[in-house]
Amino acid sequence: MQKTKKSIAKRFKLTGTGKLVRRSPGMRHHLHQKTTKQKRSLSQDKLVSEGRKADLIRGLPHGL
């Protein structure tokens, strides 16, 4: 029986249709020098690209 990779489970979320969602990096510090448009864009979740998705799904054998 394969265990769930907890590092993957913490950082990614599986949608109802089977897509993986991730947070955008860059919202921790130096926010004063980023534009409002940049910060708004970074605050939205992004989809994981198809090329990386297969490896990540393998670390989540039982889903989330």
For each residue, the residues with C-beta under 8 A, 3 or more apart:
1:
2: 61
3: 61
4: 8 9 59 60 61 62
5: 8 9 59 60
6: 9 10
7: 10 11 59
8: 4 5 11 12 56 59 60
9: 4 5 6 12 59 60 64
10: 6 7
11: 7 8 22 23
12: 8 9 20 21 22 48 56 60 64
13: 20 21 22 45 64
14: 18 19 20 21 60 63 64
15: 18 19 20 21
16:
17:
18: 14 15
19: 14 15 47 48 53
20: 12 13 14 15 47 48 53 56 57
21: 12 13 14 15 45 46 47 48
22: 11 12 13 45 46 47 48
23: 11 27 45 46
24: 27 41 42 43 44 45 46
25: 42
26: 34 42
27: 23 24 31 39 42 43
28:
29:
30: 33 34
31: 27 34 39
32:
33: 30
34: 26 30 31 38 39 42
35: 38 39
36: 39 40
37: 40 41
38: 34 35 41 42
39: 27 31 34 35 36 42 43
40: 36 37 43 44
41: 24 37 38 44
42: 24 25 26 27 34 38 39
43: 24 27 39 40
44: 24 40 41
45: 13 21 22 23 24
46: 21 22 23 24
47: 19 20 21 22
48: 12 19 20 21 22 52 53 56
49: 52 53
50: 53 54
51: 54
52: 48 49 55 56
53: 19 20 48 49 50 56 57
54: 50 51 57 58
55: 52 58 59
56: 8 12 20 48 52 53 59 60
57: 20 53 54 60
58: 54 55 61
59: 4 5 7 8 9 55 56
60: 4 5 8 9 12 14 56 57 63 64
61: 2 3 4 58
62: 4
63: 14 60
64: 9 12 13 14 60
